[in-house]
Amino acid sequence: MYDTVSRVAATPSRPAASGTGWGGSAKSSSEDAGTDAKADVRLVAWGSYDKGKPRVRLLLDALRRKGSLAREIHIDIWQGIEDKAVAGKGRMAIAMARALATYPRAIRQLLRQPRTLPVLLPYPAILDAFVLWPFARLRRQAIIFDAFIPLHDTIVNDRKWLRRGSLRARLLWQVERLALAMADVVLVDTDEHGRYFSETFGVPAARCITVPVGAEPLFWDARHSALPPPHAGLPTRYALFYGQFIPLHGIETILEAALASVGTPVHWLIIGRGQEGAAARTFLDRHAPGNVTWLPWVDYAQLPSIIRGAVISLGIFGTSDKAARVIPNKMFQILAAGGAIITRDSPAVAALAQRYSDAIRLVPPGDAPALAEAVAQAFARPRSAAIAATARAALSPDDGVDALVQLLTLARGEPACRS
């Protein structure tokens, strides 16, 4: 199942384990169930998922397009919290209070739905899993868990908010393990994350399905428009980075590359804020490079045109294991908008880079000189041609959603009670 190359290459979608029910148990007639019954399988999306995340919106949109989303039961606890990493304890406490106040209503609404409907928990799903699990098991409903961002790996290894091996870190690991064990199907965004969950938490590979993030229509639509006029205050040609300054982005590598290119025609536009923002500000104050423009935030709707205006866009350059397992959301957005990207080499992006070699250039992780050289080369040659619009299907969640629906079809009628 861990085969990003074939998935991206638009091979026919397939379930995680061909001919299997829950947990990979063989069903002799499952092959015959096939896709004829696919349209009959519907599910209900439930919980406190964050609709501010493109991952969530794109997953739900793909299910709607395929007629597989019976209903949404959503409790909005993240309103006003765009970035949880910098939300602070007070705002997070408010979000938890909202959850406690609204979970009973969400459970009542779920109990009024047919018990034959599998329940999807979009990201972030861990808290929802603990609330849902007893009701879903009593009703023998399957649970589909979107494990988009691994919790322990992110907090302990990437963000370093908890010391590895500490009591709180070990408790967090157990919480994530239990939440994953409650799920009948685990959705991941890359094959490498599927391997991580299998090796770290013992999630059977047959229960993991890779559903790439994809890009929203406004990014694909941008490629049909003329190149936008330069934004106010910006040079006509710039290298673009945007993101939430999380450690795997490797913002220090980008800034060091920018510093190395002072005196060249390269100008760097950085958009964002977040955990590494203070360190970035310190770097810029200390070195004062004149070739960097930093905008803390822009309207999301402006991003496609800003991408279109960039000579080259930048992905991630962190050196952690987590950085090697992700395909950043922005990569899909940049390719969709007709841009080209430089990002770190990793097993997660290797297949995409091979398939779209004219639009994706890889550099070693954490290598500022290599990044500076790659950006300089991008500025020295004509703008790269956009990838073909026919790539849209391969760069969407659709194949993964097809695989999910097919697996649910194969397992239909099988009790979803494993725990």
C-alpha positions in Angstrom: 0.0 0.0 0.0 2.9 2.4 0.6 3.4 3.3 -2.9 3.3 7.1 -3.5 4.8 6.6 -6.9 2.0 4.6 -8.3 -0.6 6.7 -6.5 0.7 9.9 -7.9 1.1 8.3 -11.2 -2.7 8.1 -11.3 -2.9 4.3 -11.2 -6.3 3.0 -10.3 -7.1 3.7 -6.7 -7.1 0.7 -4.4 -7.8 -0.1 -0.8 -5.0 -0.4 1.7 -5.2 -4.2 1.5 -6.9 -5.7 -1.5 -9.7 -8.1 -0.6 -9.6 -7.4 3.1 -12.1 -6.4 5.8 -11.2 -4.6 9.0 -7.7 -5.2 10.0 -6.9 -7.2 6.9 -8.9 -10.3 7.6 -9.6 -12.1 4.3 -13.0 -12.0 2.7 -13.3 -14.4 -0.2 -16.0 -12.5 -1.9 -14.6 -9.1 -1.4 -13.1 -8.7 -4.8 -16.5 -9.1 -6.3 -17.9 -6.4 -4.1 -15.7 -4.1 -6.1 -16.7 -0.6 -7.2 -20.3 -1.4 -8.2 -21.4 -0.7 -4.6 -19.0 2.2 -4.2 -21.7 4.9 -4.6 -23.8 3.2 -1.8 -21.1 3.7 0.8 -21.6 7.0 2.7 -20.3 8.2 5.9 -20.8 11.0 8.4 -18.1 13.5 9.3 -18.2 14.2 13.0 -16.3 16.2 15.6 -14.3 19.3 16.3 -12.3 19.2 13.1 -10.6 22.4 12.0 -12.2 23.8 8.9 -9.4 26.4 8.7 -7.1 23.6 7.5 -7.1 23.1 3.7 -6.6 19.4 4.4 -10.0 19.2 6.1 -11.8 21.3 3.5 -10.3 19.3 0.6 -11.1 15.9 2.1 -14.7 16.8 2.8 -15.1 18.3 -0.7 -13.7 15.1 -2.3 -16.2 13.1 -0.3 -19.1 15.4 -1.4 -18.1 15.2 -5.1 -18.3 11.4 -4.9 -21.6 11.4 -3.1 -20.0 9.7 -0.1 -20.7 12.3 2.6 -24.0 11.7 4.2 -23.8 14.5 6.7 -21.5 16.7 8.7 -21.9 17.0 12.5 -19.4 19.7 13.3 -18.7 21.6 16.5 -16.6 24.7 15.9 -14.2 24.9 18.8 -11.3 26.5 16.8 -13.0 29.7 15.8 -10.6 32.6 16.0 -7.5 30.3 16.4 -5.7 30.3 13.1 -2.5 28.9 14.5 -2.7 26.5 17.5 1.1 26.7 18.0 0.9 30.3 19.1 -2.6 30.4 20.5 -1.6 30.4 24.1 -3.0 28.5 27.1 -5.9 30.9 27.5 -7.3 30.5 24.0 -6.7 26.7 24.0 -8.6 26.5 27.3 -11.5 28.4 25.7 -11.4 25.9 22.8 -11.6 22.9 25.3 -14.4 24.6 27.2 -16.3 24.9 23.9 -15.7 21.2 23.2 -17.0 20.1 26.6 -20.1 22.3 26.1 -21.0 21.1 22.6 -20.0 17.4 22.6 -23.3 16.2 24.2 -25.3 17.9 21.4 -23.0 16.4 18.7 -23.4 13.0 20.2 -27.2 13.3 20.3 -27.1 14.3 16.6 -24.9 11.3 15.8 -27.2 8.9 17.6 -30.1 10.1 15.3 -28.1 9.0 12.2 -28.3 5.4 10.8 -25.9 3.2 12.7 -24.8 1.7 9.4 -22.9 4.9 8.6 -19.1 4.8 9.3 -17.9 7.9 11.2 -15.1 10.0 9.8 -13.0 12.1 12.3 -11.2 14.8 10.2 -8.1 16.5 11.7 -7.5 17.1 14.6 -9.2 13.9 15.6 -7.6 12.6 18.8 -9.9 14.2 21.4 -12.9 13.3 19.2 -11.8 9.7 19.1 -12.0 9.3 22.9 -15.5 10.9 23.0 -16.9 9.0 20.1 -15.4 5.5 20.7 -17.9 4.1 23.3 -20.9 5.2 21.2 -19.5 4.0 18.0 -18.7 0.6 19.5 -22.1 0.2 21.0 -23.6 1.0 17.6 -21.0 -1.1 15.8 -20.0 1.9 13.6 -16.6 2.0 12.0 -14.3 4.9 12.9 -12.1 6.5 10.2 -9.4 8.6 11.8 -7.5 11.3 9.9 -4.0 11.2 11.5 -2.8 14.1 9.3 -0.2 15.5 11.8 1.3 13.0 14.3 0.8 14.5 17.7 3.7 13.1 19.7 6.2 13.5 16.9 5.2 17.1 16.3 5.1 18.2 19.9 8.2 16.3 21.2 10.5 15.8 18.2 9.7 18.8 15.9 8.4 21.6 18.1 10.4 20.3 21.2 7.7 21.6 23.6 8.1 18.5 25.7 11.4 16.7 26.6 11.7 13.4 24.9 11.2 10.6 27.4 9.6 12.8 30.0 6.5 11.7 31.8 4.3 14.1 29.8 5.9 13.0 26.6 5.3 9.4 27.4 1.7 10.1 28.4 1.2 11.9 25.1 2.5 8.9 23.2 0.1 6.7 25.0 -2.8 9.0 24.2 -2.0 8.9 20.5 -1.5 5.2 20.6 -4.9 4.6 22.2 -6.6 7.0 19.7 -5.1 5.2 16.8 -6.1 1.8 18.2 -9.7 3.0 18.4 -9.8 3.5 14.6 -10.8 1.0 12.0 -9.1 3.0 9.3 -6.3 5.6 9.6 -5.9 8.2 6.9 -2.4 9.6 6.3 -1.2 12.3 3.9 2.0 10.4 2.8 3.1 6.8 2.6 6.0 7.7 4.9 3.5 8.8 7.6 1.8 5.5 7.2 5.0 3.6 7.8 5.7 5.9 10.8 2.3 5.0 12.4 2.9 1.3 11.7 6.4 1.2 13.1 5.8 3.5 16.1 2.3 2.7 17.2 1.8 -0.8 15.7 -1.0 0.4 13.4 -1.5 -2.5 10.9 -0.5 -1.3 7.4 -3.8 -2.7 6.0 -5.7 -0.1 8.1 -3.8 2.9 6.6 -4.9 4.7 3.5 -2.9 7.5 1.9 -5.0 10.5 1.0 -2.8 13.4 -0.4 -3.8 16.9 0.7 -4.2 18.5 -2.8 -4.9 22.1 -3.6 -8.1 24.1 -3.6 -9.7 25.4 -6.8 -8.6 29.0 -6.3 -5.0 27.8 -6.8 -5.8 25.9 -10.0 -7.9 28.8 -11.3 -5.0 31.2 -10.8 -2.9 29.6 -13.6 -5.4 30.8 -16.2 -5.0 34.4 -15.3 -2.3 36.8 -16.5 0.7 37.3 -14.4 -0.3 39.8 -11.7 1.3 43.2 -11.4 4.0 43.5 -8.8 2.7 43.9 -5.3 3.2 47.2 -3.7 6.7 47.5 -2.2 8.0 44.4 -3.8 10.5 44.1 -6.6 9.2 42.6 -9.8 11.1 39.3 -9.2 11.3 37.5 -5.9 11.7 34.1 -4.3 8.7 33.3 -2.1 8.3 31.4 1.2 5.1 31.3 3.1 4.2 29.3 6.2 3.7 29.2 9.9 7.4 29.1 10.8 7.3 25.7 12.3 10.7 24.0 12.8 10.4 21.6 9.9 10.1 24.6 7.5 13.8 25.3 8.2 13.4 29.1 8.2 16.9 29.5 9.4 18.2 27.8 6.3 16.1 30.2 4.1 17.4 33.3 6.0 21.0 32.1 5.7 20.6 31.5 2.0 19.1 35.0 1.7 22.1 36.5 3.5 24.4 34.6 1.2 22.7 36.1 -1.9 23.1 39.8 -0.8 24.4 41.7 -3.8 22.8 39.5 -6.3 19.5 40.1 -8.2 17.7 37.7 -5.9 15.0 39.2 -3.5 13.3 37.1 -0.9 9.7 37.5 0.1 8.8 35.8 3.4 5.2 35.6 4.5 4.1 34.2 7.8 4.6 34.0 11.6 4.8 31.3 14.2 7.0 29.4 16.6 10.3 30.4 14.9 9.2 34.0 14.3 11.2 35.4 17.2 14.4 33.7 16.0 13.8 34.9 12.5 13.3 38.5 13.7 16.6 38.3 15.7 18.4 37.1 12.6 17.1 39.9 10.4 17.8 42.5 13.1 21.3 41.3 13.5 22.2 41.0 9.8 19.8 43.5 8.2 20.0 42.0 4.8 18.5 44.4 2.3 17.1 41.7 0.0 14.4 40.3 2.4 10.8 41.5 2.7 8.8 40.0 5.6 5.0 40.2 5.7 3.5 38.7 8.8 0.3 37.7 7.0 -1.6 38.1 3.8 -5.2 37.3 3.0 -5.5 33.6 1.9 -7.2 34.6 -1.3 -4.1 36.6 -2.3 -1.8 33.7 -2.1 -2.4 32.3 -5.6 -1.5 35.6 -7.3 1.6 36.0 -5.1 2.7 32.5 -6.1 2.1 33.4 -9.7 4.3 36.4 -9.4 7.2 34.6 -7.9 10.2 33.5 -9.9 10.5 30.5 -7.6 8.7 29.3 -4.5 10.3 27.6 -1.5 9.1 24.5 0.3 10.7 23.1 3.5 14.3 22.7 4.5 14.2 21.2 8.1 16.5 18.3 8.9 14.2 16.3 11.2 12.8 12.9 10.6 9.3 14.5 10.5 10.5 16.9 7.8 11.4 13.9 5.7 8.0 12.3 6.0 5.8 15.3 4.8 4.8 16.8 1.5 4.0 20.3 2.5 0.5 21.6 1.6 2.1 24.5 -0.2 3.8 22.2 -2.7 0.3 21.2 -4.0 -0.8 24.9 -4.0 2.3 26.1 -5.8 2.1 23.4 -8.5 -1.6 24.0 -8.9 -1.0 27.8 -9.4 1.5 27.1 -12.1 4.6 27.8 -10.1 7.9 26.0 -9.5 9.3 25.0 -6.2 12.6 24.3 -4.5 12.4 22.0 -1.4 14.4 19.6 0.6 15.1 16.1 -0.7 13.2 13.4 1.1 11.5 10.0 0.6 8.1 11.7 0.8 8.7 14.1 -2.2 11.0 11.9 -4.3 8.2 10.5 -6.5 6.6 13.9 -7.1 10.0 15.4 -7.9 10.7 12.7 -10.4 7.3 13.0 -12.1 7.3 16.8 -12.2 11.1 17.4 -12.6 10.6 20.7 -14.5 8.7 22.2 -11.6 10.3 20.7 -8.5 14.0 21.0 -7.7 15.4 19.2 -4.6 18.3 20.4 -2.4 19.8 18.7 0.6 18.1 19.4 3.9 19.5 22.3 6.0 21.9 23.3 3.2 21.8 27.1 2.8 24.5 27.4 0.2 22.8 24.8 -2.0 19.4 26.6 -1.6 21.1 30.0 -2.5 22.6 28.4 -5.6 19.4 26.8 -6.7 17.5 30.1 -6.3 20.2 32.0 -8.2 19.9 29.5 -11.0 16.1 29.9 -11.1 16.5 33.7 -11.4 19.1 33.2 -14.2 16.8 31.2 -16.5 13.3 31.8 -18.0 10.4 31.0 -15.8 9.6 27.3 -15.7 6.5 26.1 -17.5 3.6 25.1 -15.4 2.8 21.5 -14.9 0.0 20.3 -17.1 -3.6 20.9 -16.0 -4.2 17.2 -16.5 -2.1 16.6 -13.3 -5.0 18.0 -11.3 -6.6 14.6 -10.6 -3.3 13.0 -9.6 -2.6 15.9 -7.2 -5.9 15.7 -5.4 -7.3 13.6 -2.6 -9.6 11.8 -5.0 -7.6 8.6 -5.4 -7.2 8.3 -1.7 -10.9 8.9 -1.1 -11.7 6.2 -3.8 -9.5 3.8 -1.9 -11.3 4.6 1.4 -14.7 4.1 -0.1 -13.6 0.9 -1.7 -12.3 -0.4 1.6 -15.5 0.5 3.3 -17.4 -1.3 0.6 -15.3 -4.4 1.0 -15.8 -4.4 4.8 -19.5 -3.5 4.7 -21.5 -5.8 7.0 -18.4 -6.8 8.9 -18.7 -5.8 12.6 -16.5 -2.9 13.4 -15.7 -4.1 16.9 -12.1 -5.0 17.4 -11.2 -3.4 20.7 
